[in-house]
Structure formats: C-alpha cells, structure tokens
Amino acid sequence: MVLDRLSDSLKNALKKLTSGKVDKEAVEELSEEIKKSLISADVSIKLSREISEKIQKRALKEKVAGGLTAKEHTLNIVYEELTSLLGDKFEEINTETKPTKLMLVGLFGAGKTTTAGKLAKFYKKRGKKIALVQTDTWRPAAYAQLKQLSEALKVDFYGDPKETNPAKIYKSFEKDLEEYELIIVDTAGRDALNSELTDEIKAIDKSVSAQEKLLVLSGDIGQAAEKIAESFHDSVGVTGVIITKLDGTAKGGGSISAAAVTDAKVKFIGIGEKLDALEEFKPKNFVSRLLGMGDLETLLERAKDAIDSETAEKTAKNIMKGDMSFNDLYQQMEALQKMGPLGQVANMIPGMGKMNIPKSALKEQEEKMKIWKYLMDSMTNEEKDNPSLINESRIERITIGSGRELEEMRDLVKQYKHMKKMMKAISGQSRKMKRMQKLRGGKGIPKLPGMF
C-alpha cells in the first residue's frame, strides 16, 4: 500500500474515535493524533496544524447532517479535509491538442527518465501516437536509458548524444515531432536547483513551449519537497506534479503536500518499478484508501487492464455455472498479479483496509500463488480442463515435475475445491436473483466481467 505508515496511523486514530463517545475531548484527541500522523509522514508542520485545527473546529461546531451519527459525521470531516489538502478534485491532463507536449523537470534521482517511459506506456494504452525526446546532456546514461525504454515500449525516440545544447536537440527534431499526438520531453537534473539548471530549463521551455511542465518529485525527499517545488515553480511555472517511489518505505507526505505550495495538482504517482506502475492521482480515491475505505474505481480500472474481455467472459461463464477449472483459476491469478501487489489490491476493496490483515499474511499468499502457478504449469491440458482427473499418482507426478513439495500440491487442490464450492454457492444465489427479477418484470442481473 502507498504511504503504509500514514495509512496505519490514521486508521488507528480513527479507530479510537469509533470505539468511544464523540465529545470535545475525543475530537481534540483525534485532531492531535492526525496532526502527529501527518508530521511523521513529512507533511509540513504548518499544513499539518492547519488541517488538524480545521477538523477540530468543524467537528465541534457543525451540525450533524441528517441520517449520520456523530462518529460518521466526524469521519466525513476528516475525509473532506484530507482530500482538500491533496487537491480536492481530480484534473486530468488535457491531451486533445496536437501535439500535446509534456516536459518533465526535477532534481537528480527523482526518476524523470523512468517516469517518461511510464507516461509513454500509460498514454500508448489510450491510443496516443507518442514520441519520447531526450534533452538530458548531463547524465551519461540518460540517452541510452530512454532509448532502451522507447524500444521496449515500441514508441519513437529522438535524441542526440553528441549535442551539448539541450534546446538545440529539441529544435533539430521539431518538424518531425509535429506528426505526433503526444511528446514527452525528459530534461536534465542537478543535485540542487542552481542558476545553471534554471537557465537550462528556461531555454528548453522556450524551445518546447510545453502545455504541461511536470515537476517529478521523489517520495523520499521529505519536507524539503516544498522548497524544491516552490523554486521550480518560480523558474518555469510548474503546471503539475508527479510523485515517484511511493511504493517503498517513503513517507511521501512532503512530496504530496508540496503541490499546495505551487498550486499545481499532483497528476500521477509512481507505485512501483515496472513501467505500468503509474497511477493517475485522484485525491478522493487516494484518501479513501488511506482511511481503509477502499477504491473500487481504481480497482476496476486495473482489472480491465489485467484481463481481456474475451477471457473474462469465458471465465465468468464457467464460474457462474459452478464449473471452474484449473485454467480458470490460473487466469484469475495471472490477472490478480498484473493488478499489482496483493496489499495494494486488498486496500482498494471497501472494508478490507479496516480489517488490518497482517502484511506478512498477504506476502505469504502472494508466494503461495507463485507456487500454485508452478504446479499448474506441470499439469497436462487435460488435467487443467478437468481437475477431477487428479488423483494421488497424478499429484506425485505433478509435484516432481514442478520441483515442489507434496503438501504444496495438496494445498492447491484443497484451495481449488474450496473456491469451486464457494463459486457454486454464488452461482446459485445469482440464478435465484435472476429468476426473482424476471418474475418482477426486470431484465435480470448483468453479466459479470470476471471475478473482479
């Protein structure tokens, strides 16, 4: 989960509120806990204090809305104030202009080049004709890195490893770039924003005339993020922020709250090393996950990317008939793994975040799924299609062929039987609902797009 520590801290603070009476003392304690949580996540002391005071003032003064309990009312205020901190409304980057130009700026180590590749993959999925342009003449590996990324993504690449003037690099390809829908320009960084980098960025900006100047900030940069964001904004007029490395131990709050200083929205967050580990930053969805309320919208988006509609339809039909095979199970596990780490996926399911499932248990389940795939790879097609064929002698053969243990294979068979039984029960309930809706003149339940 992104910002694990902050999420756990906020959920613990809210748990205290929901386990007792909501009075002045409880609200004051909650607002103080939230302030401490935000400061420990590297949100500035000033912003943390402001949010804490707003929550306390609103919770004590506002009338409880009809239909809500005092606890629900207070939780809603926490949700609204945290969302407000992170930019409130989601603003998608407008890519209708041809060509739309995105220029990435930032310091050394922020992950600009990798982010350029991630953006290319994100927009290629959405049908855009893309060009990646390398203008970083400082870092020796920058040219080769972006070129390799472009080849892996099968998008066009422009750069000149011999030219030392970044603005000239872009100008030399300007006419060729007019045929693209989206141009992503990677620029050089420095250890700090000095006059040399400022002049260089301004010169590139003048050549590119980018509609979006996106500041790439590392999630582990701490409270220094605000000063860095302000400096870049004064130099080139930052229009948006991309935060990287939010999947690790990074506190991340400094980078996220830095957007408030520039008045530029956080547009994307990097949630892993892979090229598809980039997510549009939607404040309401993000806060919902932080507080353990889930995020179905992002979950469904990931599911669509992870499994094609034809496979999903076929798997859904088998499941709804209660006729699940090992092939169906395999496809579902593959789709789940494509959606990201199990911890991230679990936190998107409403209610799961509040269950406090140990991270070690989720990690253990991920390892089990890898082992189960090894075992299924050692099965024949006939066995995958018809699991009832698998007897003790086949279990031994599959175990030896996969290099795994007998207990692991028995665990897989046990899990399969449990899931099949569960799916039959769901299937029976669905058929019952469908019959009831038809009797009432309805159209029946919609077809499921798969298990997700």
C-alpha positions as CSV (number, residue, x, y, z in Angstrom):
1,M,0.0,0.0,0.0
2,V,1.2,3.5,-0.8
3,L,2.1,5.5,2.4
4,D,1.6,2.5,4.6
5,R,2.8,4.2,7.8
6,L,0.5,7.2,7.3
7,S,-2.4,5.0,6.5
8,D,-1.9,2.8,9.6
9,S,-1.5,5.8,11.8
10,L,-4.7,7.5,10.5
11,K,-6.7,4.3,10.8
12,N,-5.5,3.8,14.4
13,A,-6.5,7.4,15.2
14,L,-10.0,6.9,13.7
15,K,-10.4,3.5,15.5
16,K,-10.1,5.3,18.9
17,L,-12.9,7.6,17.8
18,T,-15.2,4.9,16.7
19,S,-14.7,2.8,19.8
20,G,-15.9,5.5,22.2
21,K,-18.1,8.6,22.6
22,V,-17.7,11.6,20.3
23,D,-17.3,14.5,22.6
24,K,-15.0,17.5,22.8
25,E,-12.2,15.5,24.4
26,A,-12.4,12.8,21.8
27,V,-12.4,15.3,18.9
28,E,-9.4,17.1,20.4
29,E,-7.5,13.8,20.8
30,L,-8.4,12.8,17.2
31,S,-7.2,16.1,15.7
32,E,-4.0,15.9,17.7
33,E,-3.4,12.3,16.5
34,I,-4.0,13.3,12.9
35,K,-1.5,16.2,13.2
36,K,1.1,13.9,14.6
37,S,0.4,11.3,11.8
38,L,0.8,14.0,9.1
39,I,4.0,15.4,10.5
40,S,5.6,12.0,10.9
41,A,4.7,11.4,7.2
42,D,6.7,14.6,6.3
43,V,3.7,16.9,5.7
44,S,4.9,20.3,6.8
45,I,4.2,21.3,10.4
46,K,2.3,24.4,9.2
47,L,-0.1,22.4,6.9
48,S,-0.5,19.6,9.5
49,R,-1.5,22.1,12.2
50,E,-4.0,23.8,9.8
51,I,-5.7,20.6,8.9
52,S,-5.8,19.5,12.5
53,E,-7.4,22.8,13.5
54,K,-10.0,22.7,10.7
55,I,-11.0,19.1,11.6
56,Q,-11.4,20.1,15.3
57,K,-13.3,23.3,14.5
58,R,-15.7,21.7,12.1
59,A,-16.3,18.6,14.2
60,L,-17.2,20.7,17.3
61,K,-19.2,23.4,15.5
62,E,-21.0,21.9,12.5
63,K,-24.4,20.3,13.0
64,V,-24.6,16.6,12.3
65,A,-26.2,16.0,8.9
66,G,-29.4,14.1,8.8
67,G,-29.0,10.4,8.7
68,L,-25.5,10.4,10.0
69,T,-24.2,9.6,13.5
70,A,-21.8,11.9,15.3
71,K,-19.0,9.4,14.5
72,E,-19.9,9.2,10.8
73,H,-20.1,13.0,10.7
74,T,-16.6,13.4,12.2
75,L,-15.1,10.7,9.9
76,N,-16.6,12.5,6.9
77,I,-15.0,15.8,8.0
78,V,-11.6,14.0,8.3
79,Y,-12.1,12.6,4.8
80,E,-13.0,16.0,3.3
81,E,-10.1,17.9,4.9
82,L,-7.5,15.4,3.8
83,T,-9.0,15.4,0.3
84,S,-8.8,19.2,0.3
85,L,-5.1,19.0,1.3
86,L,-4.4,16.8,-1.7
87,G,-6.1,18.9,-4.3
88,D,-9.8,18.0,-3.8
89,K,-10.8,17.5,-7.5
90,F,-9.0,15.3,-10.0
91,E,-7.9,17.2,-13.0
92,E,-6.9,15.0,-16.0
93,I,-4.1,16.3,-18.3
94,N,-5.7,17.6,-21.5
95,T,-4.2,15.7,-24.4
96,E,-6.6,16.9,-27.1
97,T,-4.2,19.5,-28.6
98,K,-2.0,18.0,-31.3
99,P,0.8,17.7,-30.4
100,T,0.4,17.9,-26.6
101,K,3.8,18.4,-25.1
102,L,4.8,17.3,-21.6
103,M,8.1,18.5,-20.2
104,L,9.5,16.7,-17.1
105,V,11.7,18.7,-14.7
106,G,13.3,17.8,-11.4
107,L,16.5,17.1,-9.5
108,F,18.9,14.1,-9.9
109,G,17.5,10.8,-8.7
110,A,13.8,11.8,-8.8
111,G,13.1,9.3,-11.6
112,K,12.4,11.6,-14.5
113,T,13.6,9.2,-17.2
114,T,11.7,6.2,-15.9
115,T,8.6,8.4,-15.4
116,A,8.9,9.4,-19.1
117,G,8.7,5.8,-20.0
118,K,5.8,5.1,-17.7
119,L,3.9,8.1,-19.1
120,A,4.5,6.8,-22.6
121,K,3.1,3.4,-21.7
122,F,0.1,5.0,-19.9
123,Y,-0.9,7.1,-23.0
124,K,0.0,4.4,-25.5
125,K,-2.7,2.2,-23.9
126,R,-5.1,5.1,-24.6
127,G,-4.2,5.1,-28.3
128,K,-1.9,8.1,-28.5
129,K,0.9,8.3,-31.1
130,I,3.9,9.2,-28.8
131,A,7.4,10.4,-29.2
132,L,10.0,10.4,-26.3
133,V,12.6,13.2,-26.5
134,Q,15.9,13.1,-24.5
135,T,17.4,16.5,-23.8
136,D,19.5,15.4,-20.7
137,T,23.1,16.1,-21.7
138,W,24.4,15.8,-18.2
139,R,23.8,12.3,-17.1
140,P,25.9,9.9,-19.3
141,A,23.4,7.0,-19.3
142,A,20.3,9.2,-19.8
143,Y,20.3,8.9,-23.6
144,A,20.8,5.1,-23.6
145,Q,18.2,4.6,-20.8
146,L,15.4,6.5,-22.6
147,K,16.3,4.9,-25.9
148,Q,16.0,1.4,-24.4
149,L,12.7,2.3,-22.8
150,S,11.3,3.5,-26.1
151,E,12.4,0.3,-27.8
152,A,10.7,-1.8,-25.1
153,L,7.5,0.2,-25.4
154,K,7.7,0.4,-29.2
155,V,7.4,4.2,-29.3
156,D,9.5,6.6,-31.3
157,F,12.6,8.2,-29.7
158,Y,14.5,11.3,-30.5
159,G,17.8,12.5,-29.1
160,D,21.4,13.4,-30.0
161,P,24.2,12.0,-27.7
162,K,26.8,14.3,-29.3
163,E,24.9,17.6,-28.9
164,T,25.6,19.5,-25.7
165,N,22.9,22.1,-26.0
166,P,19.5,20.7,-24.8
167,A,17.4,23.4,-26.5
168,K,19.1,22.7,-29.9
169,I,18.4,18.9,-29.6
170,Y,14.6,19.7,-29.4
171,K,14.8,22.3,-32.2
172,S,16.6,19.9,-34.6
173,F,13.6,17.4,-34.4
174,E,10.8,20.0,-34.2
175,K,9.4,19.4,-37.7
176,D,9.4,15.6,-37.3
177,L,7.6,15.9,-33.9
178,E,4.6,17.7,-35.4
179,E,3.1,14.4,-36.6
180,Y,2.8,13.1,-33.0
181,E,-0.2,13.4,-30.7
182,L,1.9,13.4,-27.5
183,I,5.5,14.5,-27.0
184,I,7.3,13.7,-23.7
185,V,10.5,15.6,-23.1
186,D,12.9,14.4,-20.5
187,T,15.3,17.1,-19.1
188,A,18.4,17.1,-17.0
189,G,18.6,17.5,-13.3
190,R,21.2,18.6,-10.7
191,D,21.8,17.9,-7.0
192,A,20.1,21.2,-6.4
193,L,18.2,23.9,-8.4
194,N,21.1,26.3,-9.2
195,S,21.3,29.2,-11.7
196,E,22.8,26.8,-14.3
197,L,19.9,24.4,-14.2
198,T,17.4,27.3,-14.1
199,D,18.8,28.8,-17.3
200,E,18.9,25.4,-19.0
201,I,15.3,24.6,-18.2
202,K,14.1,28.1,-19.3
203,A,15.9,27.6,-22.6
204,I,14.3,24.2,-23.2
205,D,11.0,25.6,-22.1
206,K,11.3,28.4,-24.7
207,S,12.1,25.8,-27.4
208,V,9.4,23.3,-26.5
209,S,6.5,25.6,-25.4
210,A,5.1,22.7,-23.4
211,Q,1.4,22.8,-22.4
212,E,2.4,20.8,-19.2
213,K,5.5,21.3,-17.2
214,L,5.5,18.5,-14.7
215,L,7.7,18.5,-11.7
216,V,8.9,15.0,-10.8
217,L,9.5,14.6,-7.0
218,S,10.8,11.6,-5.2
219,G,8.5,10.4,-2.4
220,D,11.5,10.0,0.0
221,I,12.6,13.7,-0.3
222,G,11.0,14.8,2.9
223,Q,9.9,18.2,3.9
224,A,12.5,19.8,1.6
225,A,10.0,19.0,-1.2
226,E,8.1,22.2,-0.6
227,K,11.1,24.5,-1.1
228,I,12.1,22.5,-4.2
229,A,8.6,22.7,-5.6
230,E,8.5,26.5,-5.0
231,S,11.9,27.0,-6.6
232,F,11.0,25.1,-9.8
233,H,7.6,26.8,-9.9
234,D,9.3,30.3,-9.8
235,S,11.7,29.2,-12.6
236,V,9.4,27.6,-15.2
237,G,5.8,27.7,-13.8
238,V,5.1,24.2,-12.8
239,T,1.6,23.0,-14.0
240,G,1.6,19.6,-12.3
241,V,3.5,17.3,-10.0
242,I,4.4,13.6,-10.4
243,I,5.5,11.8,-7.3
244,T,7.7,8.7,-7.6
245,K,8.8,5.9,-5.3
246,L,5.7,5.8,-3.2
247,D,5.7,2.0,-3.1
248,G,8.6,1.6,-0.7
249,T,9.4,2.9,2.7
250,A,8.9,6.6,1.6
251,K,6.8,8.7,4.0
252,G,5.7,10.7,0.9
253,G,3.7,13.4,2.7
254,G,6.3,16.1,1.9
255,S,6.0,15.5,-1.8
256,I,2.3,15.3,-1.8
257,S,1.8,18.5,0.2
258,A,4.4,20.3,-2.0
259,A,1.7,20.6,-4.6
260,A,-0.2,23.0,-2.3
261,V,2.8,25.4,-2.4
262,T,2.9,25.6,-6.2
263,D,-0.9,25.5,-6.5
264,A,-0.2,22.7,-9.1
265,K,-2.1,19.5,-8.8
266,V,-0.5,16.1,-8.3
267,K,-1.2,14.4,-11.6
268,F,0.4,11.0,-11.2
269,I,2.0,8.8,-8.6
270,G,4.6,6.1,-9.1
271,I,3.7,2.9,-7.2
272,G,6.4,0.5,-8.3
273,E,9.4,-0.1,-10.6
274,K,7.5,-1.6,-13.5
275,L,6.5,0.6,-16.4
276,D,2.8,0.1,-15.7
277,A,3.2,1.1,-12.1
278,L,1.9,4.6,-12.7
279,E,-1.5,5.8,-11.5
280,E,-3.5,9.0,-12.1
281,F,-3.7,10.8,-8.7
282,K,-7.4,11.1,-7.7
283,P,-7.5,12.7,-4.3
284,K,-10.8,11.3,-3.2
285,N,-9.9,7.8,-4.2
286,F,-6.4,8.2,-2.6
287,V,-7.8,9.4,0.8
288,S,-10.4,6.7,0.7
289,R,-7.6,4.1,0.5
290,L,-5.6,5.8,3.2
291,L,-8.5,5.6,5.6
292,G,-9.3,2.0,4.8
293,M,-12.5,2.7,2.8
294,G,-11.4,1.1,-0.4
295,D,-11.2,2.4,-4.0
296,L,-13.4,0.4,-6.4
297,E,-12.9,2.8,-9.3
298,T,-9.1,2.2,-9.5
299,L,-9.6,-1.5,-8.8
300,L,-11.9,-1.9,-11.8
301,E,-9.5,0.2,-14.0
302,R,-6.7,-2.2,-13.1
303,A,-8.9,-5.2,-13.6
304,K,-9.7,-4.0,-17.2
305,D,-6.0,-3.7,-18.0
306,A,-5.2,-7.1,-16.4
307,I,-7.6,-9.4,-18.2
308,D,-9.0,-9.2,-21.8
309,S,-12.8,-9.2,-22.2
310,E,-13.0,-12.5,-24.1
311,T,-11.1,-14.4,-21.4
312,A,-13.1,-12.6,-18.7
313,E,-16.4,-13.6,-20.4
314,K,-15.4,-17.2,-20.8
315,T,-14.1,-17.5,-17.2
316,A,-17.2,-15.7,-15.8
317,K,-19.5,-18.2,-17.6
318,N,-17.6,-21.1,-16.2
319,I,-17.7,-19.6,-12.7
320,M,-21.4,-18.8,-12.9
321,K,-22.1,-22.4,-13.8
322,G,-20.0,-23.5,-10.9
323,D,-17.8,-25.3,-13.4
324,M,-14.4,-23.7,-12.6
325,S,-11.3,-25.4,-13.9
326,F,-7.6,-25.0,-13.1
327,N,-7.3,-23.0,-16.3
328,D,-9.9,-20.5,-14.9
329,L,-8.0,-20.4,-11.6
330,Y,-4.7,-19.8,-13.4
331,Q,-6.1,-17.0,-15.5
332,Q,-7.6,-15.3,-12.4
333,M,-4.3,-15.5,-10.5
334,E,-2.4,-14.1,-13.5
335,A,-4.9,-11.2,-13.7
336,L,-4.6,-10.5,-10.0
337,Q,-0.8,-10.4,-10.2
338,K,-1.0,-8.0,-13.1
339,M,-3.1,-5.7,-11.0
340,G,-0.2,-5.1,-8.6
341,P,1.0,-6.3,-5.1
342,L,-1.8,-8.1,-3.2
343,G,-1.5,-5.4,-0.4
344,Q,-2.4,-2.7,-2.9
345,V,-5.3,-4.6,-4.4
346,A,-6.7,-5.5,-0.9
347,N,-6.7,-1.9,0.1
348,M,-8.9,-1.0,-2.8
349,I,-11.6,-3.4,-1.7
350,P,-14.1,-1.5,0.5
351,G,-13.8,-2.7,4.1
352,M,-10.6,-4.7,3.6
353,G,-8.3,-1.9,4.7
354,K,-10.0,-1.7,8.1
355,M,-9.5,-5.5,8.7
356,N,-5.8,-4.9,9.4
357,I,-4.8,-8.1,7.6
358,P,-1.1,-8.6,8.5
359,K,1.2,-7.6,5.6
360,S,3.1,-10.9,6.2
361,A,-0.1,-12.8,5.5
362,L,-0.6,-11.0,2.2
363,K,3.0,-11.6,1.3
364,E,2.7,-15.3,2.2
365,Q,-0.4,-15.6,-0.1
366,E,1.5,-14.0,-3.0
367,E,4.3,-16.6,-2.6
368,K,1.6,-19.3,-2.5
369,M,0.1,-18.1,-5.7
370,K,3.6,-18.2,-7.4
371,I,4.0,-21.8,-6.2
372,W,0.5,-22.8,-7.4
373,K,1.3,-21.4,-10.9
374,Y,4.5,-23.6,-11.0
375,L,2.4,-26.6,-10.1
376,M,-0.3,-25.9,-12.7
377,D,2.4,-25.4,-15.3
378,S,3.4,-29.0,-14.7
379,M,-0.2,-30.3,-15.4
380,T,-1.4,-31.6,-18.7
381,N,-4.0,-29.6,-20.6
382,E,-6.5,-32.4,-19.8
383,E,-5.8,-32.1,-16.1
384,K,-6.2,-28.3,-16.2
385,D,-9.5,-28.6,-18.0
386,N,-10.8,-31.4,-15.8
387,P,-9.4,-31.3,-12.3
388,S,-11.4,-34.3,-11.2
389,L,-8.8,-36.4,-13.0
390,I,-6.2,-35.5,-10.5
391,N,-5.6,-38.5,-8.2
392,E,-2.8,-39.3,-5.8
393,S,-0.5,-40.7,-8.5
394,R,-1.0,-37.6,-10.7
395,I,-0.4,-35.4,-7.6
396,E,3.0,-37.1,-7.2
397,R,3.9,-36.7,-10.9
398,I,2.9,-33.0,-10.9
399,T,4.9,-32.3,-7.7
400,I,8.0,-34.0,-9.1
401,G,7.7,-32.2,-12.4
402,S,7.4,-28.8,-10.8
403,G,10.1,-29.3,-8.2
404,R,7.8,-28.5,-5.4
405,E,6.5,-30.3,-2.3
406,L,3.6,-32.8,-2.0
407,E,2.0,-30.6,0.7
408,E,2.0,-27.6,-1.6
409,M,0.2,-29.6,-4.3
410,R,-2.4,-30.8,-1.8
411,D,-2.8,-27.3,-0.6
412,L,-3.6,-26.2,-4.2
413,V,-6.2,-29.0,-4.6
414,K,-7.7,-28.0,-1.3
415,Q,-7.9,-24.4,-2.3
416,Y,-9.3,-25.2,-5.7
417,K,-12.1,-27.3,-4.1
418,H,-12.9,-24.6,-1.6
419,M,-13.1,-21.9,-4.4
420,K,-15.3,-24.2,-6.6
421,K,-17.7,-24.8,-3.7
422,M,-17.8,-21.0,-3.0
423,M,-18.4,-20.2,-6.7
424,K,-21.3,-22.8,-6.9
425,A,-22.9,-21.1,-3.9
426,I,-22.6,-17.7,-5.5
427,S,-23.8,-19.1,-8.8
428,G,-26.9,-20.5,-7.1
429,Q,-27.7,-17.1,-5.5
430,S,-27.2,-15.3,-8.8
431,R,-29.7,-17.7,-10.6
432,K,-32.2,-17.2,-7.8
433,M,-31.9,-13.4,-8.1
434,K,-32.3,-13.6,-11.8
435,R,-35.5,-15.7,-11.6
436,M,-36.9,-13.2,-9.0
437,Q,-36.1,-10.2,-11.2
438,K,-37.7,-11.9,-14.2
439,L,-40.8,-12.5,-12.2
440,R,-40.9,-8.8,-11.3
441,G,-40.5,-7.9,-15.0
442,G,-36.8,-7.0,-14.7
443,K,-34.0,-7.8,-17.2
444,G,-32.1,-10.0,-14.8
445,I,-28.6,-9.4,-13.3
446,P,-25.9,-8.0,-15.6
447,K,-23.1,-10.4,-16.7
448,L,-20.1,-10.4,-14.6
449,P,-16.8,-9.2,-16.2
450,G,-14.9,-11.9,-14.3
451,M,-14.2,-12.4,-10.6
452,F,-13.1,-8.8,-10.1
